[in-house]
């Protein structure tokens, strides 16, 4: 299984770089777009299935049993309510796009398996490799899934922002659920998990991914596409990487202002999304 994941993770990262080159320099015929969709769907299916098998084979069921023994029902209700509220509110506000919301939300969630497990097994743990490969792969793959799977429906800065927000939420949701496993060993507390992971981390994932989409759609008509892609990726990865470094080295003078900035930036992105302000007909 370790050999399989090493090969599979390498393929995932290679696919992302090929996708970037194709987006920047390639001609987008219908046949090419169809091939990219098939490849990405295949990666999602294989990655999701083998991830679940890998987790189950490493005593996840035993960890879940320990969590059930050590955590209170109140803790589960609080965290479960947080997760359900995100999807529920989105479905309520965007009833006309409910099917798209579910698809994109789950798509972003599945990407967590491929990037997280693949990166760990490849040994990507140094700061330089984190910036160049892991952070880039995580953010850009979440962003490109909306344009690849949804096609023309995600084009334009406003729709692009909308779908990037959903992908960030989906990724963050599954990641936060897995952090519950750490509580089985007695490390951490449910309040810290809800505030740190449920709020701040979710905000970070959403804004970092949306920054890529927003910058790219705003710049691609003004400058060369390769330059627009590079600037947008650097912007999203810089936000995510700066927060992680500040958290790792306990630099509160970096993380606190950054979190405040992320809240304002998210408000701006939501304001720019026309799906939040659809004019009534008549």
C-alpha positions as CSV (number, residue, x, y, z in Angstrom):
1,X,0.0,0.0,0.0
2,X,2.9,2.4,0.8
3,X,4.3,1.8,-2.7
4,X,0.9,2.4,-4.3
5,X,0.4,5.7,-2.4
6,X,3.9,6.9,-3.3
7,X,3.2,6.3,-7.0
8,X,-0.3,7.7,-6.8
9,X,0.7,10.8,-5.0
10,X,3.4,11.4,-7.6
11,X,0.9,11.1,-10.4
12,X,-1.4,13.6,-8.6
13,X,1.3,16.2,-8.3
14,X,2.5,15.6,-11.9
15,X,-1.1,15.9,-13.1
16,X,-1.4,19.3,-11.4
17,X,1.8,20.7,-13.0
18,X,0.7,19.4,-16.4
19,X,-2.7,21.0,-15.9
20,X,-1.0,24.3,-15.1
21,X,1.2,24.2,-18.2
22,X,-1.9,23.3,-20.3
23,X,-3.9,26.1,-18.9
24,X,-1.1,28.6,-19.5
25,X,0.1,27.6,-23.0
26,X,-2.3,24.9,-24.4
27,X,-5.2,25.3,-26.9
28,X,-8.4,24.2,-25.3
29,X,-10.3,22.1,-27.7
30,X,-13.4,20.2,-26.7
31,X,-11.6,16.9,-26.9
32,X,-8.8,18.1,-24.6
33,X,-11.3,19.4,-22.1
34,X,-13.1,16.1,-22.2
35,X,-9.8,14.2,-21.6
36,X,-8.9,16.4,-18.6
37,X,-12.4,15.8,-17.1
38,X,-12.1,12.0,-17.4
39,X,-8.6,12.1,-15.9
40,X,-9.6,14.2,-12.9
41,X,-12.7,12.2,-12.2
42,X,-10.6,9.0,-12.3
43,X,-8.1,10.5,-9.8
44,X,-10.9,11.5,-7.5
45,X,-12.6,8.0,-7.6
46,X,-9.3,6.1,-7.2
47,X,-8.0,8.4,-4.5
48,X,-11.2,8.4,-2.5
49,X,-11.6,4.6,-2.6
50,X,-8.0,3.7,-1.7
51,X,-7.9,6.4,1.0
52,X,-10.9,4.9,2.8
53,X,-9.3,1.4,2.5
54,X,-6.0,2.8,3.8
55,X,-7.6,4.4,6.7
56,X,-9.7,1.4,7.7
57,X,-6.6,-0.9,7.4
58,X,-4.8,1.3,9.9
59,X,-7.3,0.9,12.8
60,X,-9.4,3.9,12.2
61,X,-12.4,1.9,13.5
62,X,-10.5,1.4,16.7
63,X,-9.8,5.2,17.0
64,X,-13.5,5.9,16.4
65,X,-14.3,3.5,19.2
66,X,-11.9,5.4,21.5
67,X,-13.4,8.7,20.6
68,X,-16.9,7.4,21.4
69,X,-15.7,6.3,24.7
70,X,-13.9,9.5,25.7
71,X,-15.9,12.3,24.2
72,X,-19.2,13.4,25.4
73,X,-22.4,13.5,23.4
74,X,-22.4,17.3,23.8
75,X,-19.0,17.6,22.1
76,X,-20.2,15.6,19.1
77,X,-23.4,17.6,18.9
78,X,-21.5,20.9,18.9
79,X,-19.0,19.9,16.3
80,X,-21.6,18.0,14.2
81,X,-23.9,21.1,14.3
82,X,-21.1,23.3,13.0
83,X,-20.5,20.9,10.1
84,X,-24.2,20.6,9.3
85,X,-24.8,24.3,9.6
86,X,-22.3,25.1,6.8
87,X,-24.0,22.9,4.2
88,X,-27.5,23.7,5.5
89,X,-27.0,27.4,5.2
90,X,-25.5,27.1,1.7
91,X,-28.4,24.9,0.5
92,X,-30.9,27.3,2.0
93,X,-29.4,30.4,0.4
94,X,-28.6,28.8,-3.0
95,X,-31.5,26.5,-3.5
96,X,-31.4,26.9,-7.3
97,X,-27.8,25.5,-7.3
98,X,-28.3,22.8,-4.7
99,X,-27.0,20.0,-6.9
100,X,-23.9,22.0,-7.9
101,X,-23.2,22.8,-4.2
102,X,-23.2,19.2,-3.2
103,X,-21.0,18.1,-6.0
104,X,-18.4,20.9,-5.4
105,X,-18.6,20.5,-1.6
106,X,-17.9,16.8,-1.8
107,X,-15.2,17.3,-4.5
108,X,-13.2,19.6,-2.3
109,X,-13.6,17.1,0.6
110,X,-12.2,14.2,-1.4
111,X,-9.2,16.2,-2.4
112,X,-8.1,16.1,1.2
113,X,-7.3,12.4,1.0
114,X,-5.2,12.7,-2.1
115,X,-3.1,15.7,-1.1
116,X,-2.7,15.0,2.6
117,X,-1.8,11.3,2.5
118,X,0.1,11.6,-0.7
119,X,2.2,14.5,0.6
120,X,3.1,12.6,3.8
121,X,4.1,9.5,2.0
122,X,6.3,11.4,-0.4
123,X,8.1,12.9,2.6
124,X,7.2,16.5,1.8
125,X,7.9,18.1,5.2
126,X,10.6,20.7,4.7
127,X,9.6,24.4,4.4
128,X,10.9,24.8,0.9
129,X,9.1,21.7,-0.4
130,X,6.0,22.8,1.4
131,X,5.9,26.1,-0.5
132,X,6.8,24.6,-3.8
133,X,4.8,21.4,-3.9
134,X,2.4,20.7,-1.1
135,X,0.9,24.1,-0.6
136,X,0.8,24.7,-4.3
137,X,-0.8,21.3,-5.0
138,X,-3.4,21.7,-2.3
139,X,-4.6,25.2,-3.2
140,X,-4.4,25.0,-6.9
141,X,-6.1,21.5,-7.2
142,X,-9.0,22.8,-5.2
143,X,-9.3,25.8,-7.4
144,X,-9.0,23.9,-10.8
145,X,-11.6,21.3,-9.8
146,X,-14.4,23.9,-10.2
147,X,-13.3,24.9,-13.7
148,X,-12.6,21.3,-14.8
149,X,-15.7,19.5,-13.5
150,X,-18.2,22.3,-13.9
151,X,-17.0,23.7,-17.2
152,X,-18.5,27.0,-18.4
153,X,-20.8,27.2,-15.3
154,X,-17.8,28.2,-13.2
155,X,-16.3,30.8,-15.6
156,X,-16.2,34.4,-14.7
157,X,-14.8,36.1,-11.6
158,X,-18.1,36.0,-9.7
159,X,-19.1,32.4,-10.3
160,X,-15.5,31.4,-9.8
161,X,-15.4,33.0,-6.4
162,X,-18.6,31.2,-5.5
163,X,-17.3,27.7,-6.4
164,X,-13.9,28.3,-4.8
165,X,-15.6,29.2,-1.5
166,X,-17.5,25.9,-1.7
167,X,-14.4,23.9,-2.4
168,X,-12.5,25.5,0.5
169,X,-15.4,24.6,2.8
170,X,-15.5,21.0,1.6
171,X,-11.8,20.5,2.1
172,X,-11.8,22.1,5.5
173,X,-14.9,20.1,6.7
174,X,-13.2,16.7,6.1
175,X,-9.9,17.9,7.5
176,X,-11.5,19.1,10.7
177,X,-13.4,15.9,11.1
178,X,-10.1,14.0,11.0
179,X,-8.7,16.2,13.7
180,X,-11.3,14.7,16.0
181,X,-9.1,11.6,16.1
182,X,-6.4,13.5,18.0
183,X,-8.8,13.9,20.9
184,X,-8.8,10.1,21.4
185,X,-5.3,10.3,22.7
186,X,-6.3,13.0,25.2
187,X,-4.5,15.8,23.3
188,X,-6.3,19.0,22.7
189,X,-9.9,20.0,23.6
190,X,-13.2,20.3,21.8
191,X,-13.3,24.1,22.3
192,X,-9.9,24.6,20.8
193,X,-10.8,22.3,17.9
194,X,-14.0,24.3,17.2
195,X,-12.4,27.7,17.4
196,X,-9.0,26.9,15.9
197,X,-9.9,24.3,13.3
198,X,-13.6,24.9,12.8
199,X,-13.5,28.7,12.4
200,X,-9.9,29.9,11.7
201,X,-8.8,26.9,9.6
202,X,-12.0,26.8,7.6
203,X,-11.7,30.5,7.0
204,X,-8.1,30.1,5.8
205,X,-9.0,27.3,3.4
206,X,-11.8,29.2,1.9
207,X,-10.0,32.5,1.5
208,X,-6.7,31.0,0.2
209,X,-8.5,29.0,-2.5
210,X,-10.8,31.9,-3.4
211,X,-7.8,34.3,-3.7
212,X,-6.4,32.1,-6.5
213,X,-9.7,32.2,-8.4
214,X,-10.4,35.8,-7.9
215,X,-6.9,37.0,-8.8
216,X,-6.7,34.8,-11.9
217,X,-10.1,35.9,-13.3
218,X,-9.4,39.5,-12.6
219,X,-5.9,39.5,-14.2
220,X,-6.2,37.1,-17.1
221,X,-7.8,39.8,-19.3
222,X,-5.2,42.4,-18.5
223,X,-1.9,40.5,-18.6
224,X,-0.5,37.3,-20.1
225,X,-2.3,34.2,-18.8
226,X,0.9,32.5,-17.5
227,X,1.7,35.6,-15.5
228,X,-1.9,35.8,-14.2
229,X,-1.7,32.2,-13.1
230,X,1.6,32.7,-11.4
231,X,0.5,35.8,-9.4
232,X,-2.8,34.2,-8.4
233,X,-1.1,31.0,-7.1
234,X,1.6,32.9,-5.3
235,X,-1.2,34.9,-3.6
236,X,-3.2,32.0,-2.4
237,X,-0.2,29.9,-1.3
238,X,1.4,32.9,0.5
239,X,-1.7,33.3,2.6
240,X,-1.9,29.7,3.6
241,X,1.8,29.3,4.1
242,X,2.2,32.4,6.2
243,X,-0.5,31.3,8.6
244,X,1.0,27.8,8.9
245,X,4.5,29.2,9.6
246,X,3.1,31.7,12.2
247,X,1.2,28.9,13.9
248,X,4.1,26.5,13.9
249,X,6.5,29.0,15.5
250,X,3.8,30.6,17.7
251,X,4.1,34.1,16.0
252,X,0.9,35.6,17.3
253,X,1.9,39.0,15.9
254,X,1.7,37.3,12.5
255,X,-1.3,35.0,12.9
256,X,-3.7,37.4,14.7
257,X,-3.5,40.2,12.1
258,X,-3.7,37.7,9.3
259,X,-6.9,36.1,10.6
260,X,-8.5,39.6,10.9
261,X,-7.4,40.3,7.3
262,X,-8.9,37.0,6.2
263,X,-12.3,37.9,7.6
264,X,-12.3,41.2,5.7
265,X,-11.1,39.5,2.5
266,X,-13.8,36.9,2.7
267,X,-16.4,39.6,3.1
268,X,-15.1,41.3,0.0
269,X,-15.1,38.0,-2.0
270,X,-18.7,37.3,-1.0
271,X,-19.7,40.8,-2.0
272,X,-18.2,40.3,-5.4
273,X,-20.1,37.0,-6.0
274,X,-23.3,37.9,-7.9
275,X,-24.8,34.6,-6.8
276,X,-25.4,36.3,-3.4
277,X,-27.2,39.2,-5.0
278,X,-29.4,37.8,-7.8
279,X,-31.8,40.4,-9.0
280,X,-35.4,39.4,-8.9
281,X,-37.1,39.1,-12.3
282,X,-40.0,41.5,-13.1
